[in-house]
Amino acid sequence: MANPPRRPTNPMAAAEAAFKPAKKPIAPIRETAAAPNVRELVSIRIDRAVLDYFQGDGPGWQDRINDALRATVEKRIGEDDRPDAIT
């Protein structure tokens, strides 16, 4: 019985395997919300005048901004006669 060699038979192949470039991780795919009508946490930049207008009525200003955006989207969907309605 012969003992296996202490070093690999092909040192070039061993070096190539040791310094093989690492694979870059694939970016996660953003999935849609699991439940319908769930709000997403986002960060947007709004003009100070617009923010002051919506905050002027007190608490609930984020809901008022959401309602205004929803009304705009629904109006555009109605004008375009597209089947993708907001639920």
Salt bridges, closest charged atoms under 4 A:
GLU40 OE1 - ARG30 NH2 3.10
ASP52 OD1 - ARG48 NH1 3.10
ASP63 OD1 - ARG39 NH1 2.53
ASP80 OD2 - ARG82 NH2 2.97
